[in-house]
């Protein structure tokens, strides 16, 4: 009991006693009046305190949105201290909720999937990425047992094994992706499930393996031929014509390997160097005329090769790369177009400001199903025919890398029996009208 409450009780006791004594004296019973007054004063004081305590109890039973009763005495102080403690607790809870919301928002922004499982493997929370990885609904599937929703045998066995030292790989929804996941236990039997879409990584790894296998195969063939010819020269007596024929074939295989290594180095350089800037301009027509002259020399009169140029243009490009791209297109046209066929090199500017360089031929054409894969490394429509013509299988891949490095694209149109057309498109920001030299402008002004 606090000093204030004791003082109020003594005051009520004394006041009641005095009033009772006065009343008892009037009735001729002073002692009984004194006792009755003291008891009445005590009861009144206790009644007042009880009512104050009941008001505080009613406030505690309610939602506590309103202010606590502000009574005098220890009930008022008790109400104030309880209210302050509750307000501090609510503030702490609100801060914790805000921190939790920020934490979950950070996890939601993660590029990886995150899922929280309770001790019964029920989903407590998952971010959007995890929901996509497993084909779930973040809201609808909460508190559902994850093994009832993700039925991959590998996933179920992994989760039930309790051995989470290594990640496991499972197919994604509808089998269109590959998901790598790992589990990290925490708390009292709870689990943190992390997932990552490794589809592109798997595809890149498969492409790397195929690339190494293709390179090994492409180099092994001419090396085998050269080794056989060297052995023949070393062990067999050959006539001069036979010897010259063997040397010619050896030279052919050597050229083939050199071309392959050269194309591989070109690809490596394209992939490892920064994109060309847009501040170095070169005339498009002179560059294409050089490529055209090389194609005419390669054809040696077996084809009708004609240019069809448009307006004078300048492009912001790397000269060697653009020469390589156009040279590969013209070289393919010469190699795959039968003798007497037509090859046309066209260039100009489209209505949207882009520049185009187009190589069209009257060759055998390409079936539709091959077109999407033509720019893949070592992809050949007819492997034996490509090798016979001296192709490495890397030319169109080089063309694609060159045009993409300049922000452009390649379009391919072909039908069996109707020839093929390869068009390179360069963005408008890399194209401008050719400026005449100062001497030419002076002559025109005169």
matplotlib code that plots the C-alpha trace (Angstrom):
import matplotlib.pyplot as plt

x = [0.0, 1.4, 1.7, -1.0, -3.5, -2.6, -3.2, -6.6, -7.6, -6.5, -8.3, -11.5, -11.1, -10.7, -13.4, -15.8, -14.9, -15.5, -18.9, -19.8, -18.8, -21.0, -23.9, -23.4, -23.3, -26.6, -28.0, -26.4, -24.0, -20.6, -18.4, -20.8, -21.1, -17.3, -16.8, -19.6, -18.2, -14.7, -16.1, -18.2, -15.2, -13.1, -15.9, -16.3, -12.5, -12.4, -15.4, -13.8, -10.6, -12.6, -14.4, -11.1, -9.6, -12.7, -12.4, -8.7, -9.7, -12.4, -9.9, -7.4, -10.1, -10.9, -8.8, -6.9, -7.3, -8.5, -6.4, -6.3, -8.4, -6.6, -7.8, -6.0, -3.9, -2.1, -4.8, -4.1, -0.4, -0.8, -3.0, -0.4, 2.5, 0.5, -0.5, 3.1, 4.4, 1.7, 2.4, 6.2, 5.4, 3.2, 5.9, 8.5, 6.2, 5.5, 9.3, 9.8, 7.0, 8.6, 12.0, 10.4, 8.6, 11.8, 13.6, 11.0, 11.0, 14.7, 14.3, 11.5, 13.9, 16.4, 17.1, 17.0, 14.0, 13.6, 11.1, 10.6, 9.3, 8.1, 8.9, 6.2, 7.5, 4.6, 5.2, 5.3, 6.5, 8.1, 9.1, 7.8, 10.9, 10.5, 6.8, 7.7, 10.4, 8.0, 4.8, 3.2, 0.9, 2.7, -0.7, -2.9, -0.3, 0.8, 0.6, 0.4, 2.8, 5.4, 5.7, 2.0, 2.6, 6.0, 5.9, 9.3, 10.6, 14.1, 12.8, 10.8, 13.6, 16.1, 13.8, 13.1, 16.7, 17.8, 21.2, 21.6, 25.3, 25.0, 22.3, 20.0, 18.8, 15.1, 13.1, 11.0, 7.2, 6.2, 9.8, 10.8, 13.5, 16.1, 16.1, 19.0, 17.9, 19.5, 18.1, 19.6, 18.0, 17.5, 15.6, 13.5, 13.2, 12.6, 14.1, 15.3, 14.9, 17.0, 16.4, 18.0, 17.1, 20.1, 18.5, 20.8, 23.8, 23.1, 22.5, 25.8, 27.6, 26.1, 27.1, 30.6, 30.9, 29.5, 31.9, 35.0, 33.8, 33.2, 36.6, 38.3, 36.5, 37.1, 40.9, 41.3, 40.1, 42.8, 45.4, 44.6, 44.8, 48.2, 49.6, 48.6, 50.2, 53.4, 53.6, 53.0, 55.8, 58.2, 57.6, 56.5, 58.4, 56.3, 56.5, 56.8, 53.1, 52.0, 54.2, 52.9, 49.3, 50.0, 51.7, 48.7, 46.3, 48.5, 48.5, 44.7, 44.3, 46.8, 44.8, 41.6, 43.2, 44.5, 41.1, 39.5, 42.1, 41.7, 37.9, 38.3, 40.6, 38.3, 35.4, 37.5, 38.5, 34.9, 33.6, 36.4, 36.7, 34.5, 31.8, 32.9, 32.3, 30.0, 32.5, 34.7, 33.1, 34.0, 32.6, 30.3, 30.7, 34.5, 34.5, 31.9, 33.7, 36.8, 34.7, 33.1, 36.6, 37.6, 34.4, 35.0, 38.6, 37.2, 34.6, 37.2, 34.5, 32.2, 29.3, 27.7, 28.5, 26.8, 26.7, 23.6, 24.5, 22.2, 23.0, 26.5, 26.6, 29.0, 28.7, 30.2, 31.8, 35.1, 36.4, 38.0, 34.9, 32.5, 34.9, 34.9, 31.1, 30.4, 33.3, 31.9, 28.5, 30.0, 32.3, 29.4, 27.4, 30.4, 31.0, 27.4, 26.0, 26.5, 28.6, 26.7, 24.6, 23.9, 25.2, 24.1, 25.6, 23.2, 23.3, 21.4, 19.3, 15.8, 13.0, 13.6, 17.2, 18.9, 21.5, 21.4, 23.9, 22.3, 23.9, 21.5, 22.3, 20.5, 21.9, 20.0, 18.3, 17.8, 14.9, 12.9, 13.7, 17.4, 17.1, 16.9, 20.1, 22.3, 24.3, 25.2, 28.8, 29.6, 25.9, 25.8, 22.8, 24.9, 28.2, 29.9, 29.1, 30.3, 33.7, 34.0, 33.6, 36.1, 33.8, 34.6, 31.1, 31.9, 31.3, 27.7, 28.5, 31.1, 28.7, 26.1, 28.6, 29.9, 26.4, 25.2, 28.4, 27.3, 23.8, 22.3, 20.7, 20.8, 17.9, 17.9, 15.4, 15.6, 13.6, 14.8, 15.3, 14.9, 18.2, 19.0, 19.2, 21.2, 20.6, 22.7, 20.9, 22.8, 21.0, 20.2, 22.5, 25.5, 24.5, 24.8, 25.0, 28.5, 30.1, 31.9, 35.6, 36.3, 37.8, 34.6, 32.4, 34.7, 34.4, 30.6, 30.4, 32.5]
y = [0.0, 3.4, 6.3, 8.2, 5.3, 4.8, 8.5, 8.4, 5.3, 7.0, 10.1, 8.1, 6.2, 9.3, 11.2, 8.3, 7.8, 11.5, 11.5, 8.2, 9.5, 12.6, 10.5, 8.0, 10.8, 12.1, 8.6, 8.0, 5.4, 7.2, 4.1, 2.2, 5.3, 5.6, 2.0, 2.3, 5.5, 4.0, 0.9, 3.1, 5.3, 2.2, 0.7, 4.0, 4.2, 0.6, 1.0, 4.0, 2.0, -1.0, 1.1, 2.6, -0.9, -2.1, 0.8, -0.1, -3.8, -2.8, -0.8, -3.7, -6.0, -3.7, -2.8, -0.1, 2.4, 5.1, 6.5, 4.6, 5.9, 8.9, 8.4, 9.7, 7.6, 4.4, 3.2, 6.2, 5.7, 1.9, 2.7, 5.1, 2.7, -0.2, 2.0, 3.2, -0.4, -1.5, 1.5, 0.7, -3.0, -2.0, 0.3, -2.5, -4.9, -2.4, -1.8, -5.6, -5.9, -3.1, -4.8, -8.1, -6.5, -4.9, -8.2, -10.0, -7.3, -7.7, -11.5, -10.8, -8.8, -11.6, -13.2, -16.6, -18.5, -18.5, -20.6, -21.0, -24.4, -25.2, -28.3, -30.2, -29.0, -26.7, -23.5, -20.5, -18.0, -17.9, -15.2, -14.8, -16.4, -19.6, -19.7, -19.6, -22.2, -24.7, -23.6, -22.4, -19.5, -17.5, -16.7, -19.7, -22.3, -21.0, -23.5, -26.3, -29.3, -28.6, -32.3, -32.3, -29.5, -30.4, -34.1, -34.5, -37.8, -36.3, -33.3, -35.5, -37.9, -35.0, -33.3, -36.5, -37.7, -34.9, -34.8, -31.3, -31.0, -31.0, -29.3, -31.3, -30.6, -31.2, -30.3, -27.2, -26.9, -28.6, -29.7, -26.5, -25.5, -26.9, -25.9, -26.3, -26.3, -26.7, -26.8, -25.2, -26.2, -23.5, -23.0, -25.8, -28.2, -25.4, -25.3, -22.6, -23.8, -21.9, -22.4, -21.2, -21.5, -23.0, -23.6, -21.1, -22.3, -25.9, -24.8, -22.9, -25.9, -28.1, -25.7, -25.5, -29.3, -29.5, -26.7, -28.6, -31.8, -30.2, -28.4, -31.7, -33.5, -30.8, -30.7, -34.4, -35.1, -33.1, -34.2, -37.8, -37.1, -35.3, -38.1, -40.7, -38.7, -38.1, -41.9, -42.6, -40.2, -41.7, -45.4, -45.7, -44.9, -42.5, -41.3, -37.6, -37.1, -39.2, -37.2, -33.9, -35.1, -36.1, -32.7, -30.9, -32.8, -32.1, -28.4, -28.5, -30.1, -27.6, -24.7, -26.2, -26.3, -22.8, -21.5, -23.3, -21.9, -18.4, -18.5, -19.7, -16.8, -14.4, -15.6, -15.4, -11.9, -10.8, -12.3, -10.9, -7.4, -4.4, -3.3, -0.9, 2.8, 4.9, 7.7, 6.2, 6.5, 4.7, 4.8, 1.8, 1.7, 1.4, -1.3, -3.4, -3.0, -4.6, -7.5, -7.7, -7.9, -10.7, -12.6, -12.2, -13.5, -16.5, -17.3, -17.1, -16.4, -19.2, -16.9, -13.7, -11.3, -7.9, -5.0, -2.9, 0.1, 2.8, 6.2, 7.0, 6.1, 6.1, 3.7, 3.8, 0.4, -1.5, -2.0, -5.4, -6.8, -5.5, -6.8, -10.2, -10.4, -9.4, -11.5, -14.6, -14.0, -13.6, -16.5, -18.8, -17.6, -18.4, -21.8, -23.0, -21.5, -23.8, -22.7, -20.2, -19.0, -15.4, -13.5, -10.0, -7.6, -4.8, -2.0, 1.1, 2.8, 1.8, 4.3, 4.0, 5.1, 1.8, 0.6, -2.8, -5.0, -7.8, -10.9, -12.9, -16.0, -18.4, -21.4, -24.5, -22.8, -24.0, -25.8, -23.8, -26.0, -25.2, -21.4, -20.8, -22.7, -21.5, -19.1, -21.7, -22.8, -25.8, -26.2, -27.5, -28.3, -30.8, -31.5, -33.4, -30.8, -28.0, -29.7, -30.3, -26.6, -25.6, -24.2, -24.3, -24.1, -20.9, -18.2, -17.4, -17.4, -14.8, -12.8, -12.9, -11.8, -8.9, -7.5, -7.9, -6.2, -3.2, -3.2, -4.7, -8.0, -10.6, -11.7, -14.9, -15.8, -19.0, -21.7, -24.9, -24.3, -20.5, -19.4, -17.6, -14.0, -12.8, -9.3, -7.4, -4.4, -1.7, 0.7, 4.3, 5.8, 4.2, 5.4, 8.8, 10.2, 10.3, 13.8, 15.0, 16.1, 19.8, 19.9, 18.5, 20.9, 23.8, 22.7, 22.5, 26.0, 27.4]
z = [0.0, -1.0, 1.4, -0.4, -0.2, 3.5, 4.2, 2.4, 4.5, 7.8, 6.8, 6.0, 9.3, 11.4, 9.6, 10.0, 13.6, 14.4, 12.6, 14.2, 17.7, 17.2, 16.0, 18.9, 21.5, 20.2, 20.5, 23.9, 22.5, 21.8, 21.6, 19.3, 17.1, 17.1, 15.9, 13.4, 12.0, 11.7, 9.9, 7.5, 6.7, 5.9, 3.7, 1.8, 1.2, 0.0, -2.2, -3.9, -4.5, -5.7, -8.3, -9.5, -9.8, -11.7, -14.2, -14.8, -15.2, -17.8, -19.7, -19.7, -21.0, -23.9, -27.0, -25.1, -27.9, -25.5, -22.6, -19.4, -16.4, -14.8, -11.2, -8.2, -5.9, -6.6, -9.1, -11.3, -11.1, -11.8, -14.8, -16.2, -15.8, -17.3, -20.3, -20.8, -20.8, -23.3, -25.6, -25.5, -26.3, -29.2, -30.5, -30.2, -32.0, -34.8, -35.2, -35.4, -38.0, -40.0, -39.9, -40.8, -43.7, -44.9, -44.6, -46.6, -49.2, -49.6, -50.0, -52.5, -54.6, -54.6, -58.0, -56.2, -54.8, -51.0, -49.1, -45.4, -44.1, -40.6, -38.7, -40.6, -44.0, -44.4, -46.4, -44.0, -46.7, -50.1, -52.5, -56.1, -57.6, -55.6, -56.5, -60.2, -59.7, -58.2, -59.8, -56.6, -55.5, -52.7, -51.0, -51.7, -50.9, -47.6, -44.7, -47.3, -47.0, -49.7, -50.7, -51.5, -54.1, -55.4, -56.3, -57.9, -56.5, -56.3, -54.3, -51.9, -51.3, -50.8, -48.3, -46.3, -46.3, -43.9, -45.7, -47.1, -47.7, -51.5, -53.7, -55.8, -59.4, -60.4, -63.4, -63.2, -63.9, -67.1, -67.6, -69.3, -66.9, -64.5, -60.9, -58.4, -54.8, -51.4, -47.8, -44.7, -41.4, -38.7, -35.5, -34.1, -37.0, -39.5, -43.0, -45.4, -49.0, -51.6, -55.3, -58.5, -62.2, -63.9, -67.3, -69.1, -67.2, -68.2, -71.8, -71.9, -70.4, -73.0, -75.7, -74.3, -74.3, -77.9, -78.9, -77.5, -79.1, -82.5, -82.4, -81.5, -84.3, -86.9, -86.1, -85.7, -89.3, -91.1, -88.6, -89.3, -93.1, -92.7, -90.4, -93.0, -95.8, -93.8, -93.2, -96.9, -97.9, -95.3, -96.1, -99.8, -102.9, -104.9, -108.4, -108.9, -109.9, -106.9, -104.6, -106.0, -105.5, -101.8, -101.2, -102.7, -100.5, -97.4, -98.3, -98.6, -95.2, -93.7, -95.2, -93.7, -90.2, -90.6, -91.6, -88.6, -86.1, -87.7, -87.3, -83.7, -82.9, -84.6, -82.4, -79.3, -80.1, -80.8, -77.5, -75.4, -76.6, -75.8, -78.2, -80.9, -80.3, -82.4, -83.0, -85.8, -89.2, -92.4, -95.9, -96.5, -100.3, -100.5, -97.8, -99.7, -103.0, -101.4, -100.2, -103.7, -105.3, -102.9, -103.9, -107.6, -107.1, -105.2, -107.8, -110.6, -113.2, -112.2, -111.1, -112.1, -109.2, -109.3, -106.9, -106.2, -104.1, -102.8, -101.4, -100.2, -96.5, -93.6, -90.7, -87.2, -87.2, -86.9, -90.4, -89.9, -88.3, -91.0, -93.7, -92.0, -91.8, -95.4, -96.6, -94.8, -96.4, -99.9, -99.4, -98.5, -101.5, -103.8, -102.2, -102.1, -105.4, -108.4, -111.3, -113.5, -110.6, -109.6, -106.5, -105.7, -103.1, -102.2, -99.6, -98.7, -96.1, -94.9, -94.2, -90.4, -90.8, -90.5, -93.0, -94.6, -96.4, -98.3, -100.0, -102.2, -104.3, -106.6, -104.8, -103.7, -100.8, -97.2, -95.6, -93.1, -90.1, -90.5, -90.5, -86.7, -86.1, -89.0, -86.9, -84.3, -84.2, -86.4, -87.4, -91.0, -93.1, -95.0, -93.2, -95.9, -98.5, -96.2, -95.7, -99.5, -100.1, -97.5, -94.8, -91.1, -89.8, -88.0, -90.7, -89.8, -86.1, -86.7, -88.8, -86.0, -83.4, -85.5, -86.2, -82.6, -81.3, -83.5, -82.1, -85.3, -86.3, -89.1, -91.1, -93.2, -95.9, -97.9, -99.6, -101.2, -104.9, -104.6, -103.3, -100.0, -98.8, -95.8, -94.6, -92.0, -90.3, -88.5, -86.2, -87.3, -84.7, -86.5, -89.9, -91.6, -95.1, -96.5, -96.3, -99.4, -99.0, -98.7, -102.2, -103.8, -101.9, -103.0, -106.6, -106.3, -104.9, -107.7]

ax = plt.figure().add_subplot(projection="3d")
ax.plot(x, y, z, "-o")
ax.set_aspect("equal")
plt.show()
